[in-house]
């Protein structure tokens, strides 16, 4: 069993839909990152969380430390949101990555 | 603020050839990471530097992969000789002490044919 599990692995949505991607982890962490990776390979950091909730534009990330669970929400989804979303947890000075969620938003 | 710079963006080589990737981290970031990301998988840490010293290279295939970070700034990752299974995106990331400000580069996509 991976230390970081994401669900779903693949997600197809219609433009405008509300999207949720989940991340569960089994290790003690100091922080959790949500990352976005476009087909070209580059990774962009969306959020770093250690508690509570953060919002940036149409993106919202929440974390429940007791339940070892985090969610990434996208409101009013758009085709340009199509990408791989990766959850990564920080353990000491290392990041442990989930395998990612491939999101396709159709117009 | 300039991001983490990587070059080249793409590289196609034949198996048994050699290849080198270059990374320039964000100024002032003491920690530098090289990751290998095979299609459909999350990134796998190959090597982590703290300044010019190696902190973790436990997953680096040392028979063919090498990395250096002379002067504690730029870093190069080399594969010699390359195998078909080395086809992947090679990502460089840097951070301040304690993984603060973790930033990834755009990656180098390597195809070994």
Backbone of each chain as ProteinMPNN parsed JSONL, in Angstrom:
{"seq_chain_A": "XXXXXXXXXXXXXXXXXXXXXXXXXXXXXXXXXXXXXXXXXXXXXXXXXXXXXXXXXXXXXXXXXXXXXXXXXXXXXXXXXXXXXXXXXXXXXXXXXXXXXXXXXXX", "coords_chain_A": {"N_chain_A": [[0.856, -1.183, 0.0], [0.569, 2.201, -0.933], [2.08, 5.057, 0.622], [0.854, 7.441, 0.194], [-2.239, 8.02, -1.052], [-4.314, 8.7, -3.793], [-7.516, 9.756, -5.009], [-10.11, 10.324, -7.417], [-8.278, 8.22, -9.81], [-8.517, 8.929, -12.425], [-10.433, 11.483, -13.94], [-13.179, 12.825, -15.516], [-14.807, 15.729, -16.456], [-17.512, 18.027, -17.055], [-17.389, 21.295, -18.403], [-17.668, 23.862, -16.012], [-18.501, 22.323, -13.894], [-18.287, 21.311, -10.414], [-15.422, 20.154, -8.863], [-13.819, 17.554, -7.075], [-10.904, 16.296, -5.653], [-9.309, 13.753, -3.899], [-7.04, 13.006, -1.203], [-5.31, 10.727, 0.725], [-3.243, 9.806, 3.456], [-0.713, 7.908, 5.17], [1.288, 8.409, 6.934], [3.104, 10.336, 9.421], [3.096, 13.808, 8.996], [4.577, 16.994, 8.114], [3.654, 18.883, 6.436], [1.444, 19.339, 3.619], [1.348, 19.183, 0.115], [-0.308, 20.419, -2.755], [-0.048, 19.866, -6.155], [0.217, 20.848, -9.587], [0.403, 19.432, -12.742], [1.11, 19.916, -16.049], [0.774, 18.614, -19.443], [3.312, 19.02, -20.649], [5.161, 18.501, -18.673], [6.199, 20.133, -16.624], [5.941, 21.134, -13.199], [3.734, 22.8, -11.066], [3.401, 24.434, -8.018], [0.486, 24.454, -6.158], [-0.766, 24.666, -3.612], [0.389, 24.759, -0.215], [-0.187, 23.114, 2.721], [-0.673, 22.96, 6.236], [-2.62, 22.864, 8.047], [-6.209, 23.248, 8.308], [-7.66, 25.288, 5.817], [-7.196, 26.54, 2.509], [-7.552, 29.052, -0.008], [-7.455, 29.893, -3.428], [-8.28, 31.814, -5.929], [-10.284, 29.946, -8.024], [-9.697, 27.623, -6.785], [-9.671, 25.468, -3.983], [-8.26, 24.187, -1.075], [-8.256, 21.739, 1.441], [-7.433, 20.359, 4.638], [-7.399, 17.668, 6.934], [-5.876, 16.925, 9.676], [-6.106, 15.054, 11.743], [-7.614, 13.012, 10.578], [-5.953, 12.392, 8.538], [-6.219, 13.299, 5.846], [-6.826, 15.043, 2.817], [-8.374, 17.397, 0.628], [-8.774, 18.635, -2.683], [-10.469, 21.148, -4.264], [-12.12, 22.288, -7.167], [-13.819, 24.959, -8.333], [-16.386, 25.87, -10.668], [-15.264, 24.629, -13.066], [-12.92, 24.602, -15.819], [-11.842, 24.036, -19.211], [-9.069, 24.643, -19.31], [-8.201, 23.827, -16.868], [-7.531, 21.237, -17.135], [-5.299, 18.746, -16.385], [-2.702, 16.965, -14.6], [-3.149, 16.358, -11.222], [-1.345, 16.399, -8.315], [-0.823, 15.06, -5.144], [1.322, 15.627, -2.457], [3.18, 14.717, 0.375], [4.982, 16.115, 3.085], [7.623, 14.742, 4.768], [9.783, 15.011, 7.284], [12.487, 16.286, 5.646], [11.712, 15.467, 3.168], [9.69, 14.829, 0.261], [6.845, 12.874, -0.277], [5.176, 11.403, -2.868], [1.877, 11.167, -4.251], [0.298, 9.218, -6.856], [-1.066, 10.764, -8.578], [-3.873, 12.49, -10.111], [-5.563, 12.376, -13.042], [-7.097, 14.874, -14.679], [-9.635, 15.769, -16.882], [-11.287, 18.321, -18.401], [-14.093, 18.899, -20.145], [-15.318, 20.935, -22.814]], "CA_chain_A": [[0.0, 0.0, 0.0], [1.334, 3.428, -0.991], [1.906, 5.932, 1.776], [-0.031, 8.529, -0.234], [-3.22, 7.505, -2.001], [-5.209, 9.702, -4.348], [-8.684, 9.28, -5.741], [-9.95, 9.191, -8.323], [-7.065, 8.261, -10.633], [-8.914, 9.648, -13.636], [-11.685, 12.201, -13.742], [-13.634, 13.625, -16.645], [-15.888, 16.614, -16.018], [-17.997, 19.022, -18.007], [-17.053, 22.675, -18.023], [-18.57, 24.459, -15.041], [-18.753, 21.425, -12.775], [-17.479, 21.377, -9.189], [-14.56, 18.968, -8.879], [-13.111, 17.234, -5.838], [-9.861, 15.273, -5.701], [-9.012, 13.387, -2.529], [-5.708, 12.491, -0.891], [-5.174, 10.153, 2.059], [-1.861, 9.424, 3.711], [-0.62, 7.014, 6.327], [2.482, 8.745, 7.716], [3.071, 11.633, 10.064], [3.604, 14.792, 8.057], [4.687, 18.377, 8.581], [2.874, 19.695, 5.506], [0.944, 18.642, 2.432], [1.362, 20.026, -1.074], [-1.044, 20.083, -3.968], [0.746, 20.269, -7.305], [-0.442, 20.702, -10.883], [1.369, 19.097, -13.781], [0.565, 19.927, -17.392], [1.377, 17.578, -20.292], [4.72, 19.281, -20.935], [5.982, 17.93, -17.618], [6.494, 21.047, -15.532], [5.065, 21.048, -12.031], [3.481, 24.07, -10.393], [2.86, 24.262, -6.684], [-0.777, 25.156, -5.971], [-0.954, 24.948, -2.192], [1.064, 24.018, 0.839], [-1.083, 23.162, 3.871], [-0.369, 22.178, 7.429], [-3.884, 22.771, 8.77], [-7.302, 24.093, 7.856], [-8.168, 25.476, 4.461], [-6.662, 27.671, 1.756], [-8.299, 29.329, -1.236], [-6.766, 30.75, -4.396], [-9.13, 31.855, -7.109], [-11.329, 28.896, -8.038], [-9.148, 26.439, -6.126], [-9.754, 25.41, -2.522], [-7.633, 22.986, -0.519], [-8.526, 21.528, 2.865], [-6.717, 19.242, 5.235], [-7.805, 17.217, 8.259], [-4.675, 16.243, 10.166], [-6.507, 13.883, 12.556], [-8.071, 11.942, 9.685], [-4.914, 12.188, 7.515], [-6.948, 13.411, 4.589], [-6.899, 16.365, 2.223], [-9.145, 17.494, -0.607], [-8.59, 19.789, -3.568], [-11.717, 21.436, -4.955], [-12.085, 23.282, -8.244], [-15.164, 25.441, -8.622], [-16.592, 26.383, -12.037], [-14.123, 24.09, -13.808], [-12.702, 25.107, -17.171], [-10.902, 23.153, -19.923], [-7.664, 24.916, -19.002], [-7.849, 23.128, -15.625], [-7.13, 19.873, -17.472], [-3.91, 18.53, -15.974], [-2.557, 15.976, -13.532], [-3.052, 16.985, -9.903], [-0.561, 15.491, -7.482], [-0.725, 15.317, -3.707], [2.628, 15.224, -1.926], [3.276, 15.021, 1.8], [6.34, 16.37, 3.532], [8.05, 13.984, 5.934], [11.075, 15.674, 7.555], [12.852, 17.156, 4.53], [11.425, 14.757, 1.929], [8.315, 14.775, -0.224], [6.351, 11.587, -0.763], [4.164, 11.785, -3.841], [0.842, 10.292, -4.766], [0.484, 8.928, -8.282], [-1.712, 11.804, -9.366], [-5.223, 12.384, -10.658], [-5.643, 12.982, -14.366], [-8.371, 15.575, -14.848], [-9.961, 16.296, -18.206], [-12.506, 19.115, -18.365], [-14.567, 19.028, -21.522], [-16.142, 22.149, -23.028]], "C_chain_A": [[0.893, 1.235, 0.0], [1.062, 4.263, 0.245], [0.978, 7.093, 1.471], [-0.95, 7.977, -1.321], [-4.103, 8.644, -2.48], [-6.393, 9.027, -5.017], [-9.496, 10.464, -6.242], [-8.622, 9.281, -9.084], [-7.305, 9.053, -11.906], [-10.269, 10.287, -13.401], [-11.983, 13.02, -14.987], [-14.833, 14.432, -16.19], [-16.306, 17.517, -17.163], [-17.643, 20.415, -17.48], [-18.113, 23.226, -17.077], [-18.831, 23.593, -13.826], [-17.817, 21.709, -11.601], [-16.721, 20.06, -9.071], [-13.894, 18.796, -7.519], [-12.118, 16.104, -6.09], [-9.409, 15.03, -4.267], [-7.615, 12.806, -2.379], [-5.718, 11.98, 0.543], [-3.74, 9.683, 2.244], [-1.773, 8.672, 5.022], [0.573, 7.316, 7.222], [2.283, 10.08, 8.415], [3.735, 12.671, 9.168], [3.752, 16.147, 8.726], [3.911, 19.316, 7.667], [2.434, 18.839, 4.337], [0.906, 19.644, 1.285], [0.361, 19.507, -2.096], [-0.309, 20.705, -5.141], [-0.063, 20.049, -8.567], [0.631, 20.453, -11.935], [0.676, 19.05, -15.129], [1.34, 18.949, -18.272], [2.847, 17.804, -20.613], [5.669, 18.799, -19.867], [6.244, 18.836, -16.449], [5.471, 20.954, -14.423], [4.963, 22.425, -11.388], [2.887, 23.771, -9.026], [1.591, 25.091, -6.532], [-0.95, 25.601, -4.526], [0.056, 24.174, -1.364], [0.232, 24.219, 2.1], [-0.482, 22.418, 5.043], [-1.605, 22.062, 8.318], [-4.937, 23.576, 8.029], [-7.553, 24.096, 6.365], [-7.457, 26.669, 3.824], [-7.441, 27.814, 0.458], [-7.445, 30.23, -2.122], [-7.571, 30.72, -5.678], [-10.23, 30.807, -7.011], [-10.882, 27.615, -7.342], [-9.253, 26.567, -4.612], [-9.105, 24.116, -2.074], [-7.914, 22.928, 0.97], [-7.706, 20.358, 3.358], [-7.265, 18.955, 6.619], [-6.667, 16.357, 8.788], [-5.043, 14.978, 10.945], [-6.898, 12.716, 11.668], [-7.055, 11.628, 8.604], [-5.527, 12.215, 6.117], [-6.953, 14.864, 4.125], [-7.729, 16.293, 0.953], [-8.757, 18.752, -1.365], [-9.897, 19.963, -4.333], [-11.455, 22.475, -6.045], [-13.536, 23.689, -8.507], [-15.217, 25.973, -10.058], [-15.455, 25.932, -12.95], [-14.128, 24.55, -15.267], [-11.749, 24.156, -17.881], [-9.44, 23.42, -19.618], [-7.239, 24.323, -17.658], [-7.391, 21.699, -15.897], [-5.632, 19.701, -17.228], [-3.885, 17.321, -15.047], [-2.37, 16.73, -12.222], [-2.421, 15.968, -8.954], [-0.563, 15.978, -6.04], [0.645, 14.833, -3.241], [2.697, 15.622, -0.459], [4.738, 15.179, 2.179], [6.6, 15.618, 4.821], [9.5, 14.355, 6.181], [11.398, 16.547, 6.349], [12.574, 16.505, 3.176], [9.961, 14.921, 1.56], [8.005, 13.358, -0.682], [5.14, 11.89, -1.625], [3.09, 10.723, -4.009], [1.065, 10.11, -6.264], [-0.27, 9.904, -9.18], [-3.122, 11.465, -9.802], [-5.243, 13.109, -11.989], [-7.033, 13.559, -14.573], [-8.51, 16.064, -16.28], [-11.289, 17.03, -18.093], [-12.923, 19.387, -19.806], [-15.464, 20.247, -21.683], [-17.591, 21.775, -23.293]], "O_chain_A": [[1.834, 1.34, 0.787], [-0.015, 4.201, 0.84], [0.38, 7.669, 2.381], [-0.492, 7.527, -2.371], [-4.582, 9.452, -1.684], [-6.303, 7.906, -5.517], [-9.566, 11.495, -5.575], [-7.927, 10.295, -9.012], [-6.421, 9.753, -12.401], [-11.14, 9.711, -12.75], [-11.153, 13.802, -15.451], [-15.769, 13.888, -15.604], [-15.553, 17.741, -18.111], [-17.607, 20.657, -16.273], [-19.311, 23.074, -17.316], [-19.336, 24.087, -12.818], [-16.727, 22.259, -11.76], [-17.31, 18.984, -9.168], [-13.464, 19.766, -6.895], [-12.468, 15.078, -6.674], [-9.158, 15.971, -3.514], [-7.076, 12.196, -3.302], [-6.087, 12.706, 1.466], [-3.102, 9.219, 1.3], [-2.65, 8.785, 5.878], [0.848, 6.572, 8.163], [1.403, 10.86, 8.049], [4.82, 12.432, 8.639], [3.142, 16.42, 9.76], [3.549, 20.42, 8.074], [2.974, 17.76, 4.094], [0.492, 20.791, 1.451], [0.207, 18.299, -2.273], [0.012, 21.894, -5.139], [-0.925, 19.172, -8.617], [1.631, 21.167, -12.008], [-0.234, 18.249, -15.34], [2.428, 18.504, -17.905], [3.568, 16.831, -20.834], [6.87, 18.692, -20.116], [6.496, 18.34, -15.351], [4.286, 20.726, -14.667], [5.962, 23.118, -11.194], [1.977, 22.952, -8.9], [1.614, 26.302, -6.753], [-1.244, 26.764, -4.253], [0.515, 23.097, -1.745], [-0.027, 25.352, 2.504], [0.144, 21.372, 4.872], [-1.63, 21.248, 9.241], [-4.621, 24.462, 7.235], [-7.646, 23.045, 5.731], [-7.156, 27.662, 4.485], [-7.926, 26.832, -0.104], [-6.809, 31.178, -1.66], [-7.553, 29.738, -6.419], [-11.003, 30.779, -6.053], [-11.62, 26.63, -7.318], [-8.968, 27.617, -4.035], [-9.376, 23.057, -2.64], [-7.823, 23.935, 1.673], [-7.331, 19.475, 2.587], [-7.559, 19.872, 7.385], [-6.516, 15.2, 8.395], [-4.374, 13.953, 10.822], [-6.562, 11.567, 11.957], [-7.257, 10.697, 7.825], [-5.372, 11.285, 5.326], [-7.068, 15.789, 4.928], [-7.782, 15.259, 0.287], [-8.455, 19.789, -0.775], [-10.374, 19.028, -4.975], [-10.676, 23.41, -5.863], [-14.37, 22.856, -8.86], [-14.219, 26.462, -10.588], [-14.763, 26.761, -13.54], [-15.17, 24.84, -15.854], [-10.922, 23.522, -17.225], [-8.635, 22.49, -19.666], [-6.051, 24.313, -17.337], [-6.913, 21.02, -14.988], [-4.81, 20.42, -17.794], [-4.924, 16.73, -14.75], [-1.535, 17.63, -12.126], [-2.895, 14.841, -8.812], [-0.335, 17.155, -5.762], [1.07, 13.736, -3.602], [2.317, 16.734, -0.093], [5.613, 14.479, 1.669], [5.916, 15.81, 5.826], [10.363, 14.042, 5.361], [10.642, 17.472, 6.055], [13.123, 16.925, 2.157], [9.104, 15.125, 2.42], [8.797, 12.727, -1.381], [4.197, 12.546, -1.183], [3.365, 9.526, -3.918], [1.917, 10.769, -6.86], [-0.126, 9.869, -10.402], [-3.51, 10.298, -9.854], [-4.974, 14.308, -12.059], [-8.021, 12.828, -14.634], [-7.604, 16.698, -16.82], [-12.303, 16.432, -17.731], [-12.199, 20.02, -20.574], [-16.268, 20.558, -20.805], [-18.428, 22.655, -23.495]]}, "seq_chain_B": "XXXXXXXXXXXXXXXXXXXXXXXXXXXXXXXXXXXXXXXXXXXXXXXXXXXXXXXXXXXXXXXXXXXXXXXXXXXXXXXXXXXXXXXXXXXXXXXXXXXXXXXXXXXXXXXXX", "coords_chain_B": {"N_chain_B": [[10.525, 36.881, -9.184], [12.943, 34.63, -10.342], [12.372, 31.318, -11.543], [13.039, 27.787, -11.05], [15.437, 26.747, -13.237], [15.754, 24.601, -15.99], [17.551, 22.599, -18.341], [18.236, 20.491, -21.191], [14.882, 21.034, -22.586], [13.793, 18.927, -23.932], [14.997, 15.704, -24.941], [16.264, 13.309, -27.094], [17.74, 10.231, -27.316], [19.84, 7.466, -28.314], [19.834, 4.118, -27.022], [22.426, 3.225, -24.779], [23.875, 5.485, -25.236], [25.169, 8.588, -23.818], [23.912, 11.12, -21.594], [23.243, 14.411, -20.361], [21.807, 16.506, -17.911], [20.871, 19.773, -16.876], [20.521, 21.966, -14.102], [19.452, 24.95, -12.621], [18.944, 26.282, -9.608], [16.584, 28.198, -7.582], [17.785, 31.308, -6.509], [19.637, 31.291, -3.544], [18.405, 29.07, -2.496], [19.129, 26.366, -0.592], [18.762, 23.645, -0.749], [18.594, 21.071, -3.134], [16.924, 19.024, -5.454], [16.727, 16.097, -7.448], [14.404, 14.481, -9.46], [12.906, 11.568, -10.882], [10.402, 10.977, -13.159], [8.361, 8.629, -14.319], [6.131, 7.917, -16.956], [2.783, 8.148, -15.978], [3.24, 7.74, -13.317], [4.013, 8.972, -9.972], [6.529, 11.458, -9.119], [9.851, 10.244, -8.472], [12.294, 10.41, -6.025], [15.633, 10.933, -6.868], [18.101, 12.023, -6.03], [19.232, 14.119, -3.387], [20.541, 17.217, -2.564], [22.218, 19.136, -0.106], [23.323, 22.233, -0.029], [26.478, 21.756, -1.358], [26.679, 19.133, -0.689], [25.74, 15.657, -0.549], [22.629, 14.549, 0.566], [20.767, 12.498, 0.371], [20.922, 9.763, -1.604], [19.824, 7.34, -2.041], [18.103, 6.103, -3.861], [19.261, 6.381, -6.283], [20.418, 5.025, -9.254], [23.432, 4.001, -9.152], [25.215, 2.785, -10.808], [24.902, 3.793, -13.3], [23.926, 6.341, -13.197], [24.837, 9.656, -12.293], [25.422, 12.535, -10.264], [26.139, 15.945, -9.616], [26.868, 18.833, -7.65], [28.519, 21.24, -7.823], [30.044, 23.878, -6.056], [27.692, 24.368, -4.797], [25.479, 25.456, -6.128], [24.411, 25.424, -9.187], [23.428, 22.326, -10.729], [24.217, 19.157, -12.197], [22.908, 16.277, -13.784], [23.733, 13.106, -14.819], [23.487, 10.441, -17.175], [24.873, 7.402, -17.97], [25.734, 4.426, -19.34], [22.7, 5.106, -21.214], [19.528, 3.459, -20.788], [16.597, 1.882, -22.185], [14.532, 1.977, -20.312], [15.038, 4.28, -18.957], [13.673, 6.343, -20.018], [11.827, 9.118, -19.341], [10.481, 11.901, -17.441], [12.688, 14.218, -16.139], [12.921, 15.891, -13.264], [13.855, 18.851, -11.621], [14.102, 20.328, -8.447], [14.014, 22.895, -5.959], [14.616, 24.155, -2.645], [14.285, 26.173, 0.34], [15.872, 25.905, 3.572], [14.566, 23.122, 5.329], [12.589, 22.498, 3.523], [10.977, 24.618, 2.875], [9.289, 26.791, 0.625], [9.311, 25.184, -1.643], [10.028, 24.501, -4.965], [9.472, 23.548, -8.286], [11.228, 22.819, -11.335], [10.666, 23.019, -14.926], [11.227, 20.628, -16.047], [12.938, 17.956, -17.844], [12.28, 16.152, -20.649], [13.106, 12.971, -21.391], [13.729, 10.735, -23.97], [14.558, 7.518, -24.716], [15.708, 5.605, -27.297]], "CA_chain_B": [[11.589, 35.924, -8.784], [13.15, 33.604, -11.348], [12.089, 29.978, -11.061], [14.087, 26.781, -11.227], [15.688, 26.602, -14.665], [16.288, 23.305, -16.416], [17.774, 22.43, -19.776], [17.288, 20.935, -22.216], [13.482, 20.672, -22.309], [13.55, 17.61, -24.527], [16.205, 15.04, -25.43], [16.074, 11.956, -27.619], [19.036, 9.583, -27.522], [19.787, 6.022, -28.5], [20.314, 3.386, -25.84], [23.874, 3.128, -24.571], [24.495, 6.817, -25.301], [25.213, 9.352, -22.581], [23.133, 12.356, -21.623], [23.398, 15.224, -19.152], [20.786, 17.517, -17.678], [21.381, 20.868, -16.068], [19.524, 22.639, -13.274], [19.856, 26.139, -11.879], [17.868, 26.477, -8.637], [16.279, 29.564, -7.167], [18.901, 31.886, -5.762], [19.504, 31.202, -2.095], [17.862, 27.777, -2.072], [20.242, 25.491, -0.237], [18.455, 22.233, -1.023], [18.275, 20.794, -4.539], [16.438, 17.652, -5.63], [16.465, 15.547, -8.775], [13.37, 13.456, -9.47], [12.581, 10.875, -12.125], [8.969, 10.687, -13.23], [7.989, 7.769, -15.428], [4.762, 8.199, -17.379], [1.727, 7.526, -15.196], [3.644, 7.584, -11.92], [4.471, 10.166, -9.285], [7.99, 11.629, -9.158], [10.671, 9.456, -7.552], [13.515, 11.136, -5.69], [16.896, 10.299, -7.221], [19.177, 12.538, -5.191], [18.974, 15.379, -2.7], [21.739, 17.931, -2.129], [22.154, 20.266, 0.797], [24.479, 22.967, -0.547], [27.145, 20.888, -2.324], [26.78, 17.791, -0.12], [24.625, 14.743, -0.821], [21.855, 14.17, 1.753], [20.098, 11.221, 0.125], [21.01, 9.237, -2.975], [19.54, 5.918, -1.881], [17.379, 5.565, -5.003], [20.004, 6.702, -7.513], [21.129, 3.846, -9.808], [24.778, 4.557, -9.213], [26.032, 2.174, -11.859], [24.764, 4.532, -14.554], [23.535, 7.73, -12.928], [25.682, 10.441, -11.384], [24.989, 13.93, -10.135], [27.027, 16.784, -8.832], [26.427, 20.203, -7.406], [29.729, 21.957, -7.468], [29.855, 25.244, -5.551], [26.421, 24.481, -4.101], [24.459, 26.215, -6.852], [23.935, 24.613, -10.301], [23.636, 20.886, -10.628], [24.053, 18.351, -13.402], [22.57, 14.865, -13.641], [24.225, 12.407, -16.005], [23.177, 9.026, -17.34], [25.871, 6.829, -18.863], [24.981, 4.557, -20.585], [21.248, 5.134, -21.038], [18.716, 2.294, -21.125], [15.241, 2.225, -22.629], [13.68, 2.265, -19.147], [15.355, 5.601, -18.409], [12.771, 7.32, -20.627], [11.05, 9.705, -18.255], [10.732, 13.331, -17.23], [13.616, 14.448, -15.03], [12.523, 17.146, -12.639], [14.719, 19.434, -10.604], [13.381, 21.199, -7.524], [14.868, 23.467, -4.917], [13.887, 24.692, -1.493], [15.067, 26.717, 1.444], [16.03, 24.929, 4.639], [13.325, 22.555, 5.826], [11.634, 22.332, 2.423], [10.168, 25.814, 2.657], [9.416, 27.376, -0.715], [9.586, 24.095, -2.586], [9.698, 24.928, -6.321], [9.917, 22.634, -9.328], [11.515, 23.272, -12.679], [9.744, 22.524, -15.963], [11.565, 19.244, -16.362], [13.526, 17.524, -19.112], [11.677, 14.887, -21.101], [14.107, 12.124, -22.057], [13.266, 9.543, -24.685], [15.662, 6.641, -25.121], [15.18, 4.731, -28.368]], "C_chain_B": [[11.716, 34.877, -9.875], [12.884, 32.256, -10.719], [13.286, 29.078, -11.186], [14.242, 26.549, -12.724], [16.279, 25.238, -14.959], [16.527, 23.327, -17.921], [18.449, 21.087, -20.013], [15.856, 20.602, -21.821], [13.179, 19.27, -22.801], [14.884, 17.039, -25.006], [15.829, 13.649, -25.901], [17.463, 11.387, -27.881], [18.816, 8.095, -27.774], [20.305, 5.34, -27.232], [21.828, 3.23, -25.928], [24.603, 4.455, -24.771], [24.475, 7.457, -23.934], [24.394, 10.627, -22.739], [23.351, 13.091, -20.302], [22.305, 16.274, -19.111], [21.353, 18.553, -16.717], [20.238, 21.538, -15.302], [20.148, 23.83, -12.568], [18.744, 26.467, -10.896], [17.601, 27.961, -8.374], [17.423, 30.064, -6.285], [18.647, 31.81, -4.259], [18.923, 29.908, -1.587], [19.004, 26.797, -1.837], [20.009, 24.043, -0.673], [18.025, 22.074, -2.468], [17.957, 19.315, -4.682], [16.382, 17.316, -7.122], [15.452, 14.416, -8.633], [13.29, 12.825, -10.854], [11.087, 10.56, -12.112], [8.682, 9.895, -14.496], [6.509, 7.997, -15.703], [3.749, 7.429, -16.533], [2.059, 7.335, -13.73], [3.974, 8.939, -11.301], [5.982, 10.276, -9.371], [8.684, 10.754, -8.108], [11.97, 10.207, -7.297], [14.743, 10.323, -6.081], [17.996, 10.73, -6.261], [18.774, 13.883, -4.617], [20.303, 15.951, -2.229], [21.372, 18.969, -1.085], [23.453, 21.039, 0.558], [25.212, 22.054, -1.534], [27.339, 19.473, -1.796], [25.548, 16.966, -0.399], [23.954, 14.341, 0.493], [21.257, 12.779, 1.583], [20.284, 10.853, -1.339], [20.676, 7.753, -2.982], [18.819, 5.306, -3.084], [18.05, 5.916, -6.335], [20.705, 5.45, -8.02], [22.569, 4.217, -10.112], [25.671, 3.912, -10.261], [25.962, 2.973, -13.157], [24.431, 6.011, -14.362], [24.569, 8.382, -12.006], [25.171, 11.869, -11.361], [26.01, 14.674, -9.312], [26.453, 18.176, -8.697], [27.645, 20.972, -6.895], [29.364, 23.376, -7.045], [28.477, 25.448, -4.927], [25.349, 25.276, -4.798], [23.875, 25.332, -7.954], [24.217, 23.145, -10.049], [23.493, 20.243, -11.997], [23.755, 16.918, -13.011], [22.974, 14.173, -14.939], [23.771, 10.958, -15.989], [24.156, 8.469, -18.369], [26.119, 5.366, -18.514], [23.476, 4.488, -20.331], [20.618, 3.807, -21.462], [17.327, 2.76, -21.535], [14.371, 2.652, -21.452], [14.008, 3.587, -18.468], [14.478, 6.689, -19.03], [11.798, 7.823, -19.564], [11.209, 11.219, -18.33], [11.63, 13.449, -16.01], [13.359, 15.858, -14.503], [13.557, 17.568, -11.617], [13.846, 20.333, -9.737], [14.368, 21.77, -6.525], [14.015, 24.021, -3.801], [14.864, 25.347, -0.532], [15.259, 25.609, 2.483], [14.668, 24.426, 5.083], [12.23, 22.47, 4.8], [10.674, 23.502, 2.291], [10.384, 26.322, 1.233], [9.769, 26.372, -1.789], [9.117, 24.491, -3.975], [10.298, 23.956, -7.322], [10.3, 23.392, -10.588], [10.529, 22.653, -13.661], [10.068, 21.114, -16.412], [12.247, 19.074, -17.709], [12.901, 16.191, -19.477], [12.71, 14.117, -21.909], [13.42, 10.938, -22.708], [14.488, 8.763, -25.132], [15.106, 5.633, -26.117], [16.202, 3.642, -28.735]], "O_chain_B": [[10.716, 34.293, -10.294], [13.128, 32.051, -9.53], [14.408, 29.537, -11.4], [13.277, 26.195, -13.401], [17.188, 24.777, -14.269], [15.807, 23.983, -18.673], [19.159, 20.589, -19.139], [15.644, 19.943, -20.803], [12.418, 18.525, -22.184], [15.78, 17.775, -25.418], [15.156, 12.902, -25.191], [18.266, 11.996, -28.587], [17.752, 7.546, -27.486], [21.099, 5.905, -26.48], [22.408, 3.12, -27.008], [25.802, 4.551, -24.512], [23.851, 6.948, -23.003], [24.205, 11.141, -23.841], [23.608, 12.477, -19.267], [21.93, 16.852, -20.131], [22.193, 18.254, -15.869], [19.124, 21.655, -15.811], [21.232, 23.732, -11.993], [17.674, 26.899, -11.326], [18.3, 28.842, -8.877], [17.947, 29.34, -5.438], [17.591, 32.209, -3.77], [18.934, 29.655, -0.382], [19.745, 26.447, -2.755], [20.961, 23.308, -0.935], [17.2, 22.836, -2.971], [18.632, 18.462, -4.106], [16.03, 18.159, -7.947], [15.611, 13.517, -7.806], [13.571, 13.47, -11.864], [10.576, 9.954, -11.17], [8.751, 10.426, -15.604], [5.729, 8.24, -14.782], [3.846, 6.21, -16.39], [1.237, 6.817, -12.974], [4.187, 9.924, -12.008], [6.654, 9.289, -9.666], [8.17, 10.553, -7.008], [12.666, 10.595, -8.236], [14.884, 9.168, -5.68], [18.736, 9.895, -5.739], [18.08, 14.676, -5.254], [21.092, 15.266, -1.578], [20.323, 19.607, -1.179], [24.539, 20.568, 0.894], [24.584, 21.608, -2.494], [28.082, 18.69, -2.388], [24.44, 17.497, -0.478], [24.611, 13.858, 1.415], [21.237, 11.98, 2.519], [19.833, 11.585, -2.22], [21.175, 6.997, -3.816], [18.919, 4.098, -3.303], [17.446, 5.754, -7.395], [21.508, 4.863, -7.296], [22.88, 4.693, -11.204], [26.749, 4.421, -10.57], [26.84, 2.858, -14.013], [24.634, 6.825, -15.262], [25.096, 7.759, -11.083], [24.565, 12.345, -12.321], [26.659, 14.112, -8.43], [25.66, 18.629, -9.522], [27.765, 21.297, -5.713], [28.471, 23.993, -7.626], [28.122, 26.57, -4.566], [24.402, 25.731, -4.158], [22.944, 24.568, -7.698], [25.103, 22.773, -9.279], [22.744, 20.723, -12.848], [24.287, 16.407, -12.026], [22.597, 14.608, -16.027], [23.68, 10.329, -14.934], [24.264, 8.98, -19.484], [26.682, 5.095, -17.453], [23.031, 3.886, -19.353], [21.106, 3.128, -22.366], [16.935, 3.894, -21.264], [13.568, 3.577, -21.572], [13.339, 3.977, -17.512], [14.54, 7.843, -18.605], [11.048, 7.049, -18.969], [11.956, 11.748, -19.153], [11.36, 12.847, -14.971], [13.551, 16.858, -15.195], [14.068, 16.753, -10.85], [12.955, 21.017, -10.241], [15.427, 21.194, -6.279], [12.836, 24.319, -3.99], [16.073, 25.12, -0.574], [14.831, 24.478, 2.257], [13.722, 25.205, 5.203], [11.055, 22.379, 5.156], [9.638, 23.366, 1.64], [11.496, 26.292, 0.705], [10.465, 26.704, -2.748], [7.938, 24.789, -4.163], [11.468, 23.585, -7.228], [9.767, 24.465, -10.873], [9.666, 21.864, -13.277], [9.261, 20.475, -17.087], [12.147, 19.926, -18.592], [12.978, 15.224, -18.719], [13.135, 14.557, -22.977], [12.634, 10.231, -22.077], [15.347, 9.286, -25.842], [14.16, 4.903, -25.822], [15.938, 2.818, -29.611]]}, "name": "protein", "num_of_chains": 2, "seq": "XXXXXXXXXXXXXXXXXXXXXXXXXXXXXXXXXXXXXXXXXXXXXXXXXXXXXXXXXXXXXXXXXXXXXXXXXXXXXXXXXXXXXXXXXXXXXXXXXXXXXXXXXXXXXXXXXXXXXXXXXXXXXXXXXXXXXXXXXXXXXXXXXXXXXXXXXXXXXXXXXXXXXXXXXXXXXXXXXXXXXXXXXXXXXXXXXXXXXXXXXXXXXXXXXXXXXXXXXXXX"}
